[in-house]
């Protein structure tokens, strides 16, 4: 699947935003304006000024709407959610070449709030996924104790875990240990 740099960045921003939600024992990491500032800096979100409690509430609302897109049962439902999100953000596509990046498109209006910025750019990135017939790439981690979001950009659409080094390895090690215990138990009962 071919995705340009800007769309990839917007998709990464969406995933990171979704993964700020409380999950199991992990707390919500978008609980304060300080958390929002950290998210903005971590994702290098451009054109963001002073952040307020209103911005925090609005971004948390966008996060919930992105979660509904990921949970949508079909492309039609996902597209309706994305259309509403993007329309409410007041998209104003414009070409720009800032901060050392080559020409790319911003979908948010100049001076837009951080929530509208994320809704417009993230919504359009998700729209490109839907248009390309790749909605099934919007996933949640397959580990039973993890619900983190990710976008499977592998060639063969085989990614099952948010992070193969943590969730994937942990489950593979647990399965290996279970097989070892079963093998030892079988050998013990056969020999005894």
C-alpha positions in Angstrom: 0.0 0.0 0.0 1.5 3.3 -1.1 1.0 6.1 1.4 2.7 9.5 1.2 4.7 10.9 4.1 2.0 13.4 5.2 -0.8 10.7 5.3 1.5 8.4 7.2 2.3 11.1 9.8 -1.5 11.9 10.1 -2.2 8.2 10.6 0.5 7.9 13.2 -1.0 10.9 15.0 -4.4 9.2 15.0 -3.0 6.0 16.4 -1.0 7.8 19.1 -4.2 9.8 20.0 -6.2 6.6 20.2 -3.6 5.0 22.4 -3.8 7.7 25.0 -7.0 6.2 26.2 -7.1 4.2 29.4 -6.5 0.6 28.6 -6.8 -2.1 31.2 -4.5 -1.0 34.0 -2.9 1.7 31.9 -4.2 5.2 32.7 -5.6 7.8 30.3 -2.5 9.7 29.2 -4.5 12.6 27.8 -6.0 13.8 31.1 -4.5 17.3 31.4 -3.4 20.2 29.2 0.1 19.2 30.1 -0.6 15.8 28.6 -2.1 17.4 25.5 1.1 19.6 25.1 3.2 16.4 25.4 1.1 14.8 22.6 1.4 17.9 20.4 5.2 18.0 20.9 5.7 14.2 20.5 3.8 14.3 17.2 5.3 17.6 16.0 1.8 19.0 15.4 2.3 22.3 13.6 0.6 25.7 14.1 -0.5 25.0 17.7 -0.5 27.9 20.1 -1.5 28.1 23.7 -3.5 25.1 24.8 -6.5 25.3 27.1 -8.9 23.0 28.9 -11.4 23.6 26.0 -8.7 22.3 23.6 -8.3 19.2 25.8 -12.0 18.5 25.9 -12.2 19.0 22.1 -9.2 16.7 21.4 -10.6 14.0 23.7 -13.9 14.3 21.7 -12.0 13.8 18.4 -10.2 10.8 20.0 -13.6 9.2 20.8 -14.7 9.8 17.2 -11.6 8.2 15.8 -12.2 5.3 18.1 -15.7 4.9 16.5 -14.1 4.9 13.0 -11.8 2.0 14.1 -14.8 0.2 15.6 -17.1 0.7 12.6 -18.7 -2.5 11.3 -18.3 -1.5 7.7 -16.8 1.0 5.3 -20.1 2.9 4.9 -20.4 3.5 8.6 -16.7 4.5 8.8 -17.1 6.9 5.9 -20.2 8.5 7.5 -18.2 9.1 10.7 -15.2 10.4 8.8 -17.4 12.7 6.6 -19.0 14.3 9.7 -15.7 14.7 11.5 -14.0 16.3 8.5 -16.9 18.6 7.7 -17.2 19.8 11.2 -13.5 20.6 11.3 -14.0 23.0 8.3 -11.3 21.6 6.1 -9.5 24.0 3.9 -6.9 22.1 1.8 -3.8 24.0 1.0 -0.3 23.3 -0.2 2.5 24.2 2.1 6.3 23.5 2.4 7.2 24.4 6.0 9.8 23.3 8.5 12.1 21.7 5.9 9.4 19.4 4.5 8.7 19.4 0.7 5.3 20.3 -0.7 2.4 18.7 1.1 -1.3 19.3 1.8 -2.7 20.5 5.1 -6.4 20.0 5.4 -7.0 22.2 8.4 -7.9 25.9 8.0 -5.2 28.4 9.0 -5.6 29.3 12.7 -7.7 26.1 13.3 -7.8 24.7 16.8 -5.7 21.7 17.6 -8.8 19.5 17.6 -9.9 20.7 14.2 -6.3 20.3 13.0 -6.3 16.7 14.1 -9.8 16.0 12.9 -9.1 17.4 9.5 -5.7 15.8 8.8 -6.5 12.6 10.6 -9.9 12.3 9.1 -8.5 12.8 5.6 -5.8 10.2 6.2 -8.4 7.7 7.4 -10.5 8.7 4.3 -7.6 7.7 2.0 -7.5 4.3 3.8 -11.3 3.8 3.1 -11.1 5.0 -0.5 -8.3 2.6 -1.2 -10.4 -0.3 0.1 -8.1 -0.9 3.0 -10.4 -0.3 6.0 -9.4 -3.7 7.4 -5.9 -2.3 8.1 -7.4 -0.3 11.0 -6.9 -2.6 13.8 -6.7 -3.2 17.5 -4.0 -5.4 19.1 -4.6 -9.1 19.0 -3.1 -9.6 22.5 -5.9 -10.5 24.9 -4.8 -7.9 27.5 -4.1 -5.1 25.0 -6.5 -3.0 23.0 -4.1 -0.5 21.5 -4.8 0.8 18.0 -2.5 0.4 15.1 -2.7 0.5 11.3 -1.3 -2.6 9.6 0.8 -1.3 6.7 2.5 -4.6 6.1 2.4 -5.9 2.5 0.5 -9.0 3.4 -1.8 -7.5 6.0 -0.5 -10.0 8.6 0.3 -7.8 11.5 -1.7 -8.8 14.6 -0.1 -6.9 17.5 0.4 -3.2 18.2 4.1 -3.9 18.8 5.7 -7.2 17.9 8.5 -6.6 20.3 6.2 -6.3 23.3 2.8 -7.9 22.8 3.8 -10.3 20.0 6.9 -11.5 21.8 5.1 -11.8 25.1 2.4 -14.0 23.6 4.9 -16.1 21.7 7.0 -16.6 24.9 3.8 -17.5 26.8 2.7 -20.0 24.2 6.2 -21.5 24.1 6.2 -21.9 27.9 2.8 -23.5 27.8 4.0 -26.0 25.2 7.0 -26.7 27.4 4.8 -27.3 30.4 2.5 -29.5 28.4 5.4 -31.5 27.0 6.9 -32.0 30.4 3.5 -33.0 31.9 3.0 -35.5 29.0 6.5 -36.9 29.5 6.0 -37.2 33.3 2.7 -39.0 32.9 4.1 -41.4 30.3 7.1 -42.2 32.4 5.3 -42.6 35.7 
